[in-house]
């Protein structure tokens, strides 16, 4: 316990709610595999720091979403 993981972690913020909650996708090791999460702002910041998660830029998020859309539509 206490050891840091060595895989890349990514956080893609998808929405910031007026009530202070942050909606985001979290991926560990593979940006194509992610879970949708929601946390209060402070807990989100702590989560990101604890996991040493890289924040995804809006441009990178758009590129990833375009790639995912290809798979959804079957148009590789």
N, CA, C and O atoms as a CHARMM CRD file, in Angstrom:
* protein
*
  304
    1    1 UNK  N      0.84300  -1.17600   0.00000 PROA 1      0.00000
    2    1 UNK  CA     0.00000   0.00000   0.00000 PROA 1      0.00000
    3    1 UNK  C      0.88300   1.23200   0.00000 PROA 1      0.00000
    4    1 UNK  O      1.98800   1.20700   0.54300 PROA 1      0.00000
    5    2 UNK  N      0.40800   2.30700  -0.60200 PROA 2      0.00000
    6    2 UNK  CA     1.19200   3.52900  -0.64000 PROA 2      0.00000
    7    2 UNK  C      2.04400   3.66900  -1.88100 PROA 2      0.00000
    8    2 UNK  O      2.58100   4.74600  -2.14000 PROA 2      0.00000
    9    3 UNK  N      2.18300   2.60000  -2.66100 PROA 3      0.00000
   10    3 UNK  CA     2.97000   2.68800  -3.88000 PROA 3      0.00000
   11    3 UNK  C      2.13700   3.31300  -4.98600 PROA 3      0.00000
   12    3 UNK  O      0.93400   3.07700  -5.09300 PROA 3      0.00000
   13    4 UNK  N      2.79800   4.10600  -5.79900 PROA 4      0.00000
   14    4 UNK  CA     2.12100   4.72500  -6.94700 PROA 4      0.00000
   15    4 UNK  C      2.08400   3.74100  -8.10500 PROA 4      0.00000
   16    4 UNK  O      3.01400   2.96200  -8.31000 PROA 4      0.00000
   17    5 UNK  N      1.00800   3.79200  -8.84500 PROA 5      0.00000
   18    5 UNK  CA     0.90000   2.95700 -10.03300 PROA 5      0.00000
   19    5 UNK  C      1.81100   3.52300 -11.11800 PROA 5      0.00000
   20    5 UNK  O      2.19700   4.69100 -11.07100 PROA 5      0.00000
   21    6 UNK  N      2.14800   2.68400 -12.09300 PROA 6      0.00000
   22    6 UNK  CA     3.06500   3.11000 -13.14600 PROA 6      0.00000
   23    6 UNK  C      2.37000   3.28700 -14.49800 PROA 6      0.00000
   24    6 UNK  O      3.01200   3.69200 -15.46700 PROA 6      0.00000
   25    7 UNK  N      1.08600   2.99400 -14.57700 PROA 7      0.00000
   26    7 UNK  CA     0.35000   3.16700 -15.82700 PROA 7      0.00000
   27    7 UNK  C     -0.10800   4.60800 -15.97100 PROA 7      0.00000
   28    7 UNK  O     -0.27200   5.32400 -14.98300 PROA 7      0.00000
   29    8 UNK  N     -0.31000   5.01900 -17.20500 PROA 8      0.00000
   30    8 UNK  CA    -0.84500   6.35300 -17.47300 PROA 8      0.00000
   31    8 UNK  C     -2.32000   6.40000 -17.09300 PROA 8      0.00000
   32    8 UNK  O     -3.08200   5.48300 -17.39900 PROA 8      0.00000
   33    9 UNK  N     -2.70500   7.46900 -16.43000 PROA 9      0.00000
   34    9 UNK  CA    -4.11300   7.71100 -16.10700 PROA 9      0.00000
   35    9 UNK  C     -4.53100   9.01200 -16.76800 PROA 9      0.00000
   36    9 UNK  O     -3.76700   9.97600 -16.81200 PROA 9      0.00000
   37   10 UNK  N     -5.74300   9.02400 -17.27800 PROA 10     0.00000
   38   10 UNK  CA    -6.26300  10.20800 -17.95700 PROA 10     0.00000
   39   10 UNK  C     -7.60800  10.59900 -17.36800 PROA 10     0.00000
   40   10 UNK  O     -8.40100   9.74600 -16.96900 PROA 10     0.00000
   41   11 UNK  N     -7.85000  11.89900 -17.31900 PROA 11     0.00000
   42   11 UNK  CA    -9.12800  12.44100 -16.88100 PROA 11     0.00000
   43   11 UNK  C     -9.63500  13.36700 -17.97500 PROA 11     0.00000
   44   11 UNK  O     -8.94100  14.29000 -18.40200 PROA 11     0.00000
   45   12 UNK  N    -10.85200  13.10400 -18.41700 PROA 12     0.00000
   46   12 UNK  CA   -11.49800  13.94100 -19.42100 PROA 12     0.00000
   47   12 UNK  C    -12.76400  14.52200 -18.79000 PROA 12     0.00000
   48   12 UNK  O    -13.75400  13.81000 -18.62700 PROA 12     0.00000
   49   13 UNK  N    -12.73900  15.80000 -18.43800 PROA 13     0.00000
   50   13 UNK  CA   -13.90300  16.44600 -17.83100 PROA 13     0.00000
   51   13 UNK  C    -14.96900  16.62100 -18.90600 PROA 13     0.00000
   52   13 UNK  O    -14.72400  17.22300 -19.95200 PROA 13     0.00000
   53   14 UNK  N    -16.14900  16.08800 -18.63200 PROA 14     0.00000
   54   14 UNK  CA   -17.24500  16.16800 -19.59600 PROA 14     0.00000
   55   14 UNK  C    -18.29800  17.19900 -19.21100 PROA 14     0.00000
   56   14 UNK  O    -19.05600  17.66500 -20.06100 PROA 14     0.00000
   57   15 UNK  N    -18.34600  17.55700 -17.91900 PROA 15     0.00000
   58   15 UNK  CA   -19.32200  18.55600 -17.47800 PROA 15     0.00000
   59   15 UNK  C    -18.96500  19.03700 -16.07300 PROA 15     0.00000
   60   15 UNK  O    -18.50000  18.26700 -15.23300 PROA 15     0.00000
   61   16 UNK  N    -19.19000  20.31000 -15.84500 PROA 16     0.00000
   62   16 UNK  CA   -19.07900  20.88500 -14.50000 PROA 16     0.00000
   63   16 UNK  C    -20.45800  21.41200 -14.14600 PROA 16     0.00000
   64   16 UNK  O    -20.96200  22.34100 -14.77700 PROA 16     0.00000
   65   17 UNK  N    -21.05800  20.81400 -13.13700 PROA 17     0.00000
   66   17 UNK  CA   -22.41300  21.18600 -12.74000 PROA 17     0.00000
   67   17 UNK  C    -22.40900  22.44100 -11.87200 PROA 17     0.00000
   68   17 UNK  O    -21.42600  22.74600 -11.19700 PROA 17     0.00000
   69   18 UNK  N    -23.51500  23.14900 -11.90200 PROA 18     0.00000
   70   18 UNK  CA   -23.67000  24.36500 -11.09800 PROA 18     0.00000
   71   18 UNK  C    -23.61000  24.06100  -9.60000 PROA 18     0.00000
   72   18 UNK  O    -23.26200  24.93500  -8.80500 PROA 18     0.00000
   73   19 UNK  N    -23.94600  22.83000  -9.20900 PROA 19     0.00000
   74   19 UNK  CA   -23.92900  22.46600  -7.79500 PROA 19     0.00000
   75   19 UNK  C    -22.55200  22.02900  -7.30100 PROA 19     0.00000
   76   19 UNK  O    -22.42300  21.54000  -6.17800 PROA 19     0.00000
   77   20 UNK  N    -21.51100  22.20200  -8.14100 PROA 20     0.00000
   78   20 UNK  CA   -20.14400  21.91600  -7.72100 PROA 20     0.00000
   79   20 UNK  C    -19.63400  20.52500  -8.03300 PROA 20     0.00000
   80   20 UNK  O    -18.51400  20.18400  -7.65200 PROA 20     0.00000
   81   21 UNK  N    -20.41600  19.72100  -8.70700 PROA 21     0.00000
   82   21 UNK  CA   -19.96400  18.38400  -9.06900 PROA 21     0.00000
   83   21 UNK  C    -19.29100  18.40500 -10.44000 PROA 21     0.00000
   84   21 UNK  O    -19.65000  19.18500 -11.32200 PROA 21     0.00000
   85   22 UNK  N    -18.30100  17.51900 -10.58700 PROA 22     0.00000
   86   22 UNK  CA   -17.56300  17.38900 -11.84100 PROA 22     0.00000
   87   22 UNK  C    -17.85700  16.00900 -12.42100 PROA 22     0.00000
   88   22 UNK  O    -17.65800  14.99200 -11.75600 PROA 22     0.00000
   89   23 UNK  N    -18.32700  15.98100 -13.65400 PROA 23     0.00000
   90   23 UNK  CA   -18.53400  14.73000 -14.38300 PROA 23     0.00000
   91   23 UNK  C    -17.30300  14.51900 -15.26200 PROA 23     0.00000
   92   23 UNK  O    -16.83800  15.44300 -15.93000 PROA 23     0.00000
   93   24 UNK  N    -16.78500  13.29800 -15.25300 PROA 24     0.00000
   94   24 UNK  CA   -15.56900  13.04700 -16.02100 PROA 24     0.00000
   95   24 UNK  C    -15.43300  11.57800 -16.37700 PROA 24     0.00000
   96   24 UNK  O    -16.04400  10.70400 -15.76200 PROA 24     0.00000
   97   25 UNK  N    -14.60700  11.33300 -17.39400 PROA 25     0.00000
   98   25 UNK  CA   -14.22100   9.98300 -17.78100 PROA 25     0.00000
   99   25 UNK  C    -12.83600   9.74000 -17.20800 PROA 25     0.00000
  100   25 UNK  O    -11.96100  10.60300 -17.29100 PROA 25     0.00000
  101   26 UNK  N    -12.63800   8.56500 -16.62700 PROA 26     0.00000
  102   26 UNK  CA   -11.33400   8.19800 -16.07600 PROA 26     0.00000
  103   26 UNK  C    -10.84800   6.95300 -16.78600 PROA 26     0.00000
  104   26 UNK  O    -11.55400   5.94600 -16.84200 PROA 26     0.00000
  105   27 UNK  N     -9.64300   7.01900 -17.32600 PROA 27     0.00000
  106   27 UNK  CA    -9.06000   5.85300 -17.98300 PROA 27     0.00000
  107   27 UNK  C     -7.70900   5.55100 -17.36100 PROA 27     0.00000
  108   27 UNK  O     -6.97400   6.44400 -16.94100 PROA 27     0.00000
  109   28 UNK  N     -7.41200   4.26700 -17.31800 PROA 28     0.00000
  110   28 UNK  CA    -6.20800   3.76700 -16.66800 PROA 28     0.00000
  111   28 UNK  C     -5.46900   2.88700 -17.65700 PROA 28     0.00000
  112   28 UNK  O     -5.87100   1.75200 -17.91300 PROA 28     0.00000
  113   29 UNK  N     -4.38800   3.41400 -18.21100 PROA 29     0.00000
  114   29 UNK  CA    -3.56600   2.61900 -19.10600 PROA 29     0.00000
  115   29 UNK  C     -3.98800   2.62900 -20.56600 PROA 29     0.00000
  116   29 UNK  O     -3.14100   2.52100 -21.45300 PROA 29     0.00000
  117   30 UNK  N     -5.27000   2.75500 -20.82700 PROA 30     0.00000
  118   30 UNK  CA    -5.77400   2.72800 -22.19500 PROA 30     0.00000
  119   30 UNK  C     -6.91600   3.73300 -22.30200 PROA 30     0.00000
  120   30 UNK  O     -7.96900   3.54300 -21.69300 PROA 30     0.00000
  121   31 UNK  N     -6.71500   4.78200 -23.06000 PROA 31     0.00000
  122   31 UNK  CA    -7.71700   5.84900 -23.15600 PROA 31     0.00000
  123   31 UNK  C     -9.02200   5.37600 -23.78400 PROA 31     0.00000
  124   31 UNK  O    -10.04700   6.04500 -23.65300 PROA 31     0.00000
  125   32 UNK  N     -8.99800   4.22800 -24.46800 PROA 32     0.00000
  126   32 UNK  CA   -10.22100   3.70500 -25.07500 PROA 32     0.00000
  127   32 UNK  C    -11.11200   2.97800 -24.06900 PROA 32     0.00000
  128   32 UNK  O    -12.28800   2.73400 -24.33800 PROA 32     0.00000
  129   33 UNK  N    -10.55600   2.63900 -22.92500 PROA 33     0.00000
  130   33 UNK  CA   -11.32100   1.98100 -21.86600 PROA 33     0.00000
  131   33 UNK  C    -11.43300   2.95500 -20.70800 PROA 33     0.00000
  132   33 UNK  O    -10.42800   3.32400 -20.09900 PROA 33     0.00000
  133   34 UNK  N    -12.64200   3.36800 -20.40600 PROA 34     0.00000
  134   34 UNK  CA   -12.81200   4.38200 -19.36700 PROA 34     0.00000
  135   34 UNK  C    -14.10900   4.15600 -18.61100 PROA 34     0.00000
  136   34 UNK  O    -15.00700   3.45100 -19.07000 PROA 34     0.00000
  137   35 UNK  N    -14.18200   4.77100 -17.44700 PROA 35     0.00000
  138   35 UNK  CA   -15.41300   4.75100 -16.67400 PROA 35     0.00000
  139   35 UNK  C    -15.87400   6.18600 -16.48700 PROA 35     0.00000
  140   35 UNK  O    -15.06500   7.10800 -16.37700 PROA 35     0.00000
  141   36 UNK  N    -17.17400   6.35400 -16.45500 PROA 36     0.00000
  142   36 UNK  CA   -17.74400   7.67400 -16.21400 PROA 36     0.00000
  143   36 UNK  C    -17.89200   7.85100 -14.71000 PROA 36     0.00000
  144   36 UNK  O    -18.39900   6.96600 -14.02000 PROA 36     0.00000
  145   37 UNK  N    -17.45300   8.98800 -14.20900 PROA 37     0.00000
  146   37 UNK  CA   -17.50400   9.25100 -12.77500 PROA 37     0.00000
  147   37 UNK  C    -18.05400  10.64000 -12.51400 PROA 37     0.00000
  148   37 UNK  O    -18.10200  11.48400 -13.40800 PROA 37     0.00000
  149   38 UNK  N    -18.47000  10.86300 -11.26900 PROA 38     0.00000
  150   38 UNK  CA   -18.89900  12.18400 -10.83400 PROA 38     0.00000
  151   38 UNK  C    -18.47000  12.34600  -9.37600 PROA 38     0.00000
  152   38 UNK  O    -18.71100  11.47500  -8.54000 PROA 38     0.00000
  153   39 UNK  N    -17.83300  13.47500  -9.09300 PROA 39     0.00000
  154   39 UNK  CA   -17.35000  13.77600  -7.74700 PROA 39     0.00000
  155   39 UNK  C    -17.51700  15.26000  -7.46300 PROA 39     0.00000
  156   39 UNK  O    -17.56700  16.07100  -8.38800 PROA 39     0.00000
  157   40 UNK  N    -17.60500  15.61800  -6.18200 PROA 40     0.00000
  158   40 UNK  CA   -17.54200  17.04400  -5.84700 PROA 40     0.00000
  159   40 UNK  C    -16.17400  17.59400  -6.27000 PROA 40     0.00000
  160   40 UNK  O    -15.20300  16.84000  -6.33500 PROA 40     0.00000
  161   41 UNK  N    -16.08900  18.87800  -6.55300 PROA 41     0.00000
  162   41 UNK  CA   -14.86200  19.50800  -7.06200 PROA 41     0.00000
  163   41 UNK  C    -13.62400  19.13900  -6.23900 PROA 41     0.00000
  164   41 UNK  O    -12.61500  18.71400  -6.80000 PROA 41     0.00000
  165   42 UNK  N    -13.69500  19.29600  -4.93500 PROA 42     0.00000
  166   42 UNK  CA   -12.52300  19.01800  -4.09100 PROA 42     0.00000
  167   42 UNK  C    -12.10800  17.55000  -4.17900 PROA 42     0.00000
  168   42 UNK  O    -10.92200  17.24400  -4.30000 PROA 42     0.00000
  169   43 UNK  N    -13.07500  16.65200  -4.11900 PROA 43     0.00000
  170   43 UNK  CA   -12.77400  15.22600  -4.22600 PROA 43     0.00000
  171   43 UNK  C    -12.20300  14.89200  -5.60200 PROA 43     0.00000
  172   43 UNK  O    -11.32600  14.03700  -5.72000 PROA 43     0.00000
  173   44 UNK  N    -12.69400  15.55800  -6.63400 PROA 44     0.00000
  174   44 UNK  CA   -12.16900  15.36900  -7.98700 PROA 44     0.00000
  175   44 UNK  C    -10.69200  15.75200  -8.04400 PROA 44     0.00000
  176   44 UNK  O     -9.87500  15.01100  -8.59100 PROA 44     0.00000
  177   45 UNK  N    -10.35300  16.90400  -7.48200 PROA 45     0.00000
  178   45 UNK  CA    -8.95500  17.35400  -7.47600 PROA 45     0.00000
  179   45 UNK  C     -8.07400  16.37300  -6.71000 PROA 45     0.00000
  180   45 UNK  O     -6.96900  16.06000  -7.15200 PROA 45     0.00000
  181   46 UNK  N     -8.54900  15.88800  -5.57300 PROA 46     0.00000
  182   46 UNK  CA    -7.78900  14.90800  -4.78600 PROA 46     0.00000
  183   46 UNK  C     -7.63200  13.59700  -5.55400 PROA 46     0.00000
  184   46 UNK  O     -6.56300  12.98800  -5.53800 PROA 46     0.00000
  185   47 UNK  N     -8.68600  13.17300  -6.21600 PROA 47     0.00000
  186   47 UNK  CA    -8.65800  11.95100  -7.01800 PROA 47     0.00000
  187   47 UNK  C     -7.60000  12.05700  -8.11400 PROA 47     0.00000
  188   47 UNK  O     -6.80800  11.13700  -8.32000 PROA 47     0.00000
  189   48 UNK  N     -7.59800  13.19000  -8.81200 PROA 48     0.00000
  190   48 UNK  CA    -6.62500  13.40300  -9.89200 PROA 48     0.00000
  191   48 UNK  C     -5.19800  13.40000  -9.35600 PROA 48     0.00000
  192   48 UNK  O     -4.30700  12.79800  -9.95600 PROA 48     0.00000
  193   49 UNK  N     -4.98200  14.06700  -8.23400 PROA 49     0.00000
  194   49 UNK  CA    -3.64100  14.12600  -7.64600 PROA 49     0.00000
  195   49 UNK  C     -3.19400  12.73900  -7.18700 PROA 49     0.00000
  196   49 UNK  O     -2.06000  12.33500  -7.44300 PROA 49     0.00000
  197   50 UNK  N     -4.06700  12.02300  -6.52100 PROA 50     0.00000
  198   50 UNK  CA    -3.73100  10.69200  -6.01000 PROA 50     0.00000
  199   50 UNK  C     -3.36700   9.73000  -7.14400 PROA 50     0.00000
  200   50 UNK  O     -2.46300   8.90700  -6.99800 PROA 50     0.00000
  201   51 UNK  N     -4.06100   9.83400  -8.25600 PROA 51     0.00000
  202   51 UNK  CA    -3.83000   8.94300  -9.40000 PROA 51     0.00000
  203   51 UNK  C     -2.84800   9.50500 -10.41200 PROA 51     0.00000
  204   51 UNK  O     -2.57300   8.87300 -11.43300 PROA 51     0.00000
  205   52 UNK  N     -2.31200  10.70200 -10.13200 PROA 52     0.00000
  206   52 UNK  CA    -1.37500  11.34800 -11.05300 PROA 52     0.00000
  207   52 UNK  C     -1.95800  11.36600 -12.47000 PROA 52     0.00000
  208   52 UNK  O     -1.27400  11.06300 -13.44800 PROA 52     0.00000
  209   53 UNK  N     -3.22700  11.72600 -12.54600 PROA 53     0.00000
  210   53 UNK  CA    -3.95800  11.67600 -13.81300 PROA 53     0.00000
  211   53 UNK  C     -3.66100  12.89200 -14.68000 PROA 53     0.00000
  212   53 UNK  O     -3.68200  14.02900 -14.21000 PROA 53     0.00000
  213   54 UNK  N     -3.38700  12.63500 -15.93700 PROA 54     0.00000
  214   54 UNK  CA    -3.17200  13.70900 -16.90900 PROA 54     0.00000
  215   54 UNK  C     -4.52800  14.23500 -17.35800 PROA 54     0.00000
  216   54 UNK  O     -5.43900  13.45700 -17.64300 PROA 54     0.00000
  217   55 UNK  N     -4.65900  15.54500 -17.42000 PROA 55     0.00000
  218   55 UNK  CA    -5.90200  16.15900 -17.88900 PROA 55     0.00000
  219   55 UNK  C     -5.89100  16.17200 -19.41700 PROA 55     0.00000
  220   55 UNK  O     -4.91300  16.58800 -20.03800 PROA 55     0.00000
  221   56 UNK  N     -6.95600  15.72400 -19.99300 PROA 56     0.00000
  222   56 UNK  CA    -7.09000  15.68300 -21.44800 PROA 56     0.00000
  223   56 UNK  C     -7.54600  17.05900 -21.92900 PROA 56     0.00000
  224   56 UNK  O     -8.50200  17.62600 -21.39800 PROA 56     0.00000
  225   57 UNK  N     -6.86300  17.58500 -22.92900 PROA 57     0.00000
  226   57 UNK  CA    -7.25100  18.88000 -23.49200 PROA 57     0.00000
  227   57 UNK  C     -8.54400  18.71400 -24.28600 PROA 57     0.00000
  228   57 UNK  O     -8.85800  17.60800 -24.72800 PROA 57     0.00000
  229   58 UNK  N     -9.29400  19.79200 -24.47200 PROA 58     0.00000
  230   58 UNK  CA   -10.51400  19.69900 -25.29300 PROA 58     0.00000
  231   58 UNK  C    -10.22600  19.19400 -26.70900 PROA 58     0.00000
  232   58 UNK  O    -11.03600  18.46600 -27.28400 PROA 58     0.00000
  233   59 UNK  N     -9.08400  19.57400 -27.26600 PROA 59     0.00000
  234   59 UNK  CA    -8.71500  19.12600 -28.61500 PROA 59     0.00000
  235   59 UNK  C     -8.47100  17.61700 -28.64300 PROA 59     0.00000
  236   59 UNK  O     -8.92600  16.92100 -29.55100 PROA 59     0.00000
  237   60 UNK  N     -7.74500  17.12100 -27.63200 PROA 60     0.00000
  238   60 UNK  CA    -7.47900  15.68100 -27.56100 PROA 60     0.00000
  239   60 UNK  C     -8.77900  14.91400 -27.33900 PROA 60     0.00000
  240   60 UNK  O     -8.99600  13.86400 -27.94300 PROA 60     0.00000
  241   61 UNK  N     -9.63700  15.43800 -26.47700 PROA 61     0.00000
  242   61 UNK  CA   -10.92500  14.78500 -26.21700 PROA 61     0.00000
  243   61 UNK  C    -11.75300  14.69900 -27.49800 PROA 61     0.00000
  244   61 UNK  O    -12.40000  13.68300 -27.74900 PROA 61     0.00000
  245   62 UNK  N    -11.73700  15.74700 -28.30000 PROA 62     0.00000
  246   62 UNK  CA   -12.48200  15.75200 -29.56300 PROA 62     0.00000
  247   62 UNK  C    -11.92600  14.70300 -30.52300 PROA 62     0.00000
  248   62 UNK  O    -12.69400  14.02800 -31.20900 PROA 62     0.00000
  249   63 UNK  N    -10.60100  14.56000 -30.58000 PROA 63     0.00000
  250   63 UNK  CA    -9.99400  13.54000 -31.45000 PROA 63     0.00000
  251   63 UNK  C    -10.38300  12.13800 -30.98700 PROA 63     0.00000
  252   63 UNK  O    -10.73700  11.28200 -31.79800 PROA 63     0.00000
  253   64 UNK  N    -10.31300  11.91200 -29.67200 PROA 64     0.00000
  254   64 UNK  CA   -10.68800  10.60000 -29.14300 PROA 64     0.00000
  255   64 UNK  C    -12.15300  10.29700 -29.44300 PROA 64     0.00000
  256   64 UNK  O    -12.49000   9.18400 -29.84500 PROA 64     0.00000
  257   65 UNK  N    -13.02000  11.28400 -29.24800 PROA 65     0.00000
  258   65 UNK  CA   -14.45000  11.07900 -29.49100 PROA 65     0.00000
  259   65 UNK  C    -14.71100  10.77900 -30.96700 PROA 65     0.00000
  260   65 UNK  O    -15.57000   9.95600 -31.28400 PROA 65     0.00000
  261   66 UNK  N    -13.98600  11.43200 -31.86700 PROA 66     0.00000
  262   66 UNK  CA   -14.13500  11.15800 -33.29800 PROA 66     0.00000
  263   66 UNK  C    -13.74300   9.71100 -33.60900 PROA 66     0.00000
  264   66 UNK  O    -14.40000   9.04900 -34.41200 PROA 66     0.00000
  265   67 UNK  N    -12.68400   9.22600 -32.98000 PROA 67     0.00000
  266   67 UNK  CA   -12.26500   7.83500 -33.17600 PROA 67     0.00000
  267   67 UNK  C    -13.30300   6.87000 -32.62200 PROA 67     0.00000
  268   67 UNK  O    -13.61600   5.86100 -33.25400 PROA 67     0.00000
  269   68 UNK  N    -13.83400   7.17500 -31.44900 PROA 68     0.00000
  270   68 UNK  CA   -14.86200   6.31800 -30.84900 PROA 68     0.00000
  271   68 UNK  C    -16.11000   6.28300 -31.71900 PROA 68     0.00000
  272   68 UNK  O    -16.75100   5.24100 -31.85600 PROA 68     0.00000
  273   69 UNK  N    -16.44700   7.41900 -32.30200 PROA 69     0.00000
  274   69 UNK  CA   -17.62900   7.50300 -33.16500 PROA 69     0.00000
  275   69 UNK  C    -17.47900   6.58500 -34.38000 PROA 69     0.00000
  276   69 UNK  O    -18.45100   5.97300 -34.82200 PROA 69     0.00000
  277   70 UNK  N    -16.27100   6.49300 -34.91300 PROA 70     0.00000
  278   70 UNK  CA   -16.02400   5.58300 -36.03700 PROA 70     0.00000
  279   70 UNK  C    -16.37300   4.14900 -35.64700 PROA 70     0.00000
  280   70 UNK  O    -17.00100   3.42100 -36.41400 PROA 70     0.00000
  281   71 UNK  N    -15.96000   3.75800 -34.45300 PROA 71     0.00000
  282   71 UNK  CA   -16.23700   2.40100 -33.99400 PROA 71     0.00000
  283   71 UNK  C    -17.72600   2.19300 -33.76700 PROA 71     0.00000
  284   71 UNK  O    -18.26300   1.13200 -34.08500 PROA 71     0.00000
  285   72 UNK  N    -18.39100   3.19600 -33.22000 PROA 72     0.00000
  286   72 UNK  CA   -19.83400   3.07100 -32.97100 PROA 72     0.00000
  287   72 UNK  C    -20.60700   2.89700 -34.27500 PROA 72     0.00000
  288   72 UNK  O    -21.57000   2.13300 -34.34400 PROA 72     0.00000
  289   73 UNK  N    -20.17300   3.61000 -35.29500 PROA 73     0.00000
  290   73 UNK  CA   -20.87000   3.59700 -36.58300 PROA 73     0.00000
  291   73 UNK  C    -20.36000   2.50400 -37.51300 PROA 73     0.00000
  292   73 UNK  O    -20.94200   2.26800 -38.57200 PROA 73     0.00000
  293   74 UNK  N    -19.28200   1.83900 -37.12700 PROA 74     0.00000
  294   74 UNK  CA   -18.74100   0.77000 -37.94700 PROA 74     0.00000
  295   74 UNK  C    -17.95000   1.25800 -39.14500 PROA 74     0.00000
  296   74 UNK  O    -17.68000   0.48500 -40.06500 PROA 74     0.00000
  297   75 UNK  N    -17.57400   2.52900 -39.14800 PROA 75     0.00000
  298   75 UNK  CA   -16.85100   3.08900 -40.28300 PROA 75     0.00000
  299   75 UNK  C    -15.37800   3.27200 -40.00900 PROA 75     0.00000
  300   75 UNK  O    -14.90000   4.39400 -39.84400 PROA 75     0.00000
  301   76 UNK  N    -14.66800   2.17500 -39.96100 PROA 76     0.00000
  302   76 UNK  CA   -13.23200   2.25100 -39.72100 PROA 76     0.00000
  303   76 UNK  C    -12.59500   2.83700 -40.93500 PROA 76     0.00000
  304   76 UNK  O    -11.37600   3.00300 -40.97300 PROA 76     0.00000
